[in-house]
Structures are given as C-alpha cells and as structure tokens.
Amino acid sequence: MAEFVDGQYFPEGYAVPDPNDALSRGFWEAAREGRLVVQQCRDCATVQHPPEVLCHACHSFDLGWKEVSGRATIYSFTRTVHPANDLLRERGPYNVVLLQLDDHPEVRMLGNVLDADEEGALAIGMPLRVVFERTAVDPDVGEIVQPRWRLAEPESG
C-alpha cells in the first residue's frame, strides 16, 4: 500500500513538473495512483529512466511503463546548505540523492529524502522506500504528485 504525504518538500512557488508532458505523462499518472514506474521497451524489455522517445538499447519506439518495487539504495547524495535559488534560501539545508532502484540497479533516479536534512542523516548505501508527495493542485491537470523517499529498514533475507 502506497504512502502519501501532504505538504511540500520545497516551498510554495517552486517549480513543479508538468504532468501533461507527452514523454513523462505515464510516470506522473502512476505517481498519482501511488505507483512508481519506469519506462520499458516492449521489444527488448530494457528499462530506463528518465523517459526517452526511444529505447536506449535497441532504438525501438515501442515503449511502455513497468511498475517497480519502490525500494532503492542511496548511490550518491549532496546536502545543499547555500541554495542559489531565492525561493530556497529559507528552505536549506536540503538533500538531493542519486538513488539506485533495488529491483533494477541499472536505473538511477534523482530525488529527496524526507526528514533527513540534518548533517550526517544520509550515507551512501542506505536503503530507501518511495512515498508520494501531494505537491500541488493545478486547475488544468488536477493533483500533482511526486515521488519522494524515506529511509527504510534493510530488507531481510
């Protein structure tokens, strides 16, 4: 069962994604439903992120979406203390993580880990789980939901 969080990691007025973008629409629709998906080639089964117009492995244009577990590992991260954007000056420090999906380690995504902005809260190799942030409501497209991440307990087994 997906976890949804209300409120915004970044302040009101900060840029939000366009859920009507033709290339990534399926990603944002799935997020609204509490599902994390990556693009998958229907010809060779390669998965990729971010979405592209063609498969980076076989160059097919026949692409769809594959749901993934929502578990990941921190591959790298940074903790931004002095943001360049004026909207973020009062928000800092904040984190940006490069995460690697556990069920598709060839796929990496950028994201933010909630409740982990203090010094020393993050380390490479820490397990994560996806949550879905209800970021905004746009009168033209409805609710905008973005994947965010929380620290997770390591899977046993």
C-alpha positions as CSV (number, residue, x, y, z in Angstrom):
1,M,0.0,0.0,0.0
2,A,1.4,3.3,-1.1
3,E,2.1,6.0,1.5
4,F,1.0,9.6,0.6
5,V,2.3,12.7,2.3
6,D,0.8,16.1,2.3
7,G,2.8,19.3,2.2
8,Q,5.7,20.2,0.1
9,Y,9.4,19.4,0.5
10,F,10.2,22.6,-1.4
11,P,8.4,25.9,-0.7
12,E,5.2,27.2,-2.3
13,G,6.0,28.7,-5.7
14,Y,8.9,26.3,-6.5
15,A,8.7,24.8,-10.0
16,V,6.6,21.6,-10.3
17,P,6.6,19.0,-13.1
18,D,4.2,19.2,-16.0
19,P,2.1,16.0,-15.7
20,N,0.8,16.6,-19.2
21,D,4.3,16.3,-20.8
22,A,3.8,13.7,-23.5
23,L,7.1,11.9,-22.7
24,S,6.5,11.5,-18.9
25,R,2.7,11.5,-18.6
26,G,2.6,7.9,-17.6
27,F,5.1,8.4,-14.9
28,W,3.0,11.2,-13.3
29,E,-0.2,9.3,-13.7
30,A,1.2,6.3,-11.9
31,A,2.6,8.6,-9.1
32,R,-0.9,10.0,-8.6
33,E,-2.1,6.4,-8.1
34,G,0.7,5.7,-5.6
35,R,2.8,3.6,-8.1
36,L,6.4,4.1,-9.1
37,V,7.1,3.2,-12.7
38,V,10.0,3.3,-15.2
39,Q,9.9,3.2,-18.9
40,Q,10.3,-0.3,-20.5
41,C,10.9,-1.2,-24.1
42,R,8.3,-3.6,-25.4
43,D,10.8,-5.1,-27.9
44,C,13.8,-5.8,-25.8
45,A,12.5,-5.4,-22.2
46,T,15.2,-2.8,-21.3
47,V,14.1,-0.4,-18.5
48,Q,15.2,3.2,-18.5
49,H,14.7,6.5,-16.6
50,P,14.2,9.3,-17.3
51,P,11.8,8.6,-20.1
52,E,13.0,8.9,-23.7
53,V,11.4,8.8,-27.1
54,L,13.2,5.6,-27.9
55,C,14.8,2.7,-26.2
56,H,18.5,3.4,-25.5
57,A,19.4,-0.2,-26.0
58,C,17.6,-1.3,-29.3
59,H,16.3,2.1,-30.5
60,S,12.7,0.9,-30.7
61,F,9.9,3.5,-30.3
62,D,7.6,0.9,-28.7
63,L,7.8,1.9,-25.1
64,G,5.5,1.3,-22.1
65,W,5.6,1.6,-18.3
66,K,6.7,-1.0,-15.8
67,E,5.8,-0.8,-12.1
68,V,8.8,-1.2,-9.8
69,S,9.0,-2.0,-6.0
70,G,9.7,1.5,-4.8
71,R,12.8,0.3,-2.8
72,A,16.1,1.8,-3.6
73,T,19.6,2.5,-2.3
74,I,21.5,5.8,-2.0
75,Y,24.1,5.7,-4.7
76,S,25.3,9.3,-4.0
77,F,23.9,12.4,-2.4
78,T,24.6,16.0,-1.6
79,R,23.3,18.3,1.2
80,T,22.8,21.8,-0.1
81,V,23.4,24.4,2.6
82,H,23.6,27.6,0.4
83,P,21.0,27.3,-2.3
84,A,21.3,29.6,-5.4
85,N,17.5,29.9,-6.0
86,D,15.9,32.7,-3.9
87,L,12.9,30.5,-3.2
88,L,15.1,28.0,-1.4
89,R,17.1,30.4,0.8
90,E,14.8,29.8,3.8
91,R,14.4,26.1,3.0
92,G,18.0,25.0,3.3
93,P,19.7,22.8,4.1
94,Y,18.1,20.2,1.8
95,N,19.2,17.0,0.3
96,V,19.4,15.7,-3.3
97,V,20.0,12.0,-3.7
98,L,21.0,9.9,-6.6
99,L,19.3,6.6,-5.9
100,Q,19.6,3.2,-7.5
101,L,16.4,1.0,-7.7
102,D,16.8,-2.3,-5.9
103,D,14.9,-4.3,-8.5
104,H,16.6,-2.6,-11.4
105,P,20.1,-1.5,-10.3
106,E,20.8,-0.2,-13.8
107,V,18.2,2.5,-13.2
108,R,19.1,5.6,-11.2
109,M,16.8,8.5,-10.2
110,L,17.3,11.8,-8.5
111,G,15.1,12.5,-5.5
112,N,14.8,13.9,-2.0
113,V,14.7,12.0,1.3
114,L,12.1,13.4,3.7
115,D,13.1,14.1,7.3
116,A,16.8,13.6,6.6
117,D,18.2,17.1,6.1
118,E,20.4,17.3,9.1
119,E,24.2,16.7,8.8
120,G,25.0,13.0,8.9
121,A,21.5,11.8,8.3
122,L,22.4,10.2,4.9
123,A,25.1,7.8,3.8
124,I,25.9,6.0,0.6
125,G,24.3,2.5,0.6
126,M,21.4,3.4,2.9
127,P,18.1,1.8,2.0
128,L,15.1,3.9,0.9
129,R,11.4,3.4,0.2
130,V,9.3,5.6,-2.0
131,V,6.4,7.8,-0.7
132,F,4.2,10.1,-2.8
133,E,4.0,13.8,-2.0
134,R,0.8,15.6,-2.9
135,T,2.7,18.7,-4.1
136,A,0.1,20.9,-5.7
137,V,-3.3,21.1,-7.4
138,D,-3.3,22.7,-10.8
139,P,-6.7,23.8,-12.1
140,D,-5.9,22.4,-15.6
141,V,-4.4,19.0,-14.6
142,G,-5.6,18.3,-11.1
143,E,-3.4,16.9,-8.3
144,I,0.4,16.9,-8.9
145,V,2.0,14.0,-7.0
146,Q,5.8,13.5,-6.9
147,P,7.8,10.6,-5.6
148,R,9.9,11.4,-2.6
149,W,11.8,9.0,-0.4
150,R,12.2,7.9,3.2
151,L,14.9,6.0,5.0
152,A,13.9,2.3,5.1
153,E,14.8,-0.7,7.2
154,P,17.1,-3.1,5.3
155,E,15.2,-6.0,3.7
156,S,15.9,-9.3,5.5
157,G,16.6,-12.3,3.5
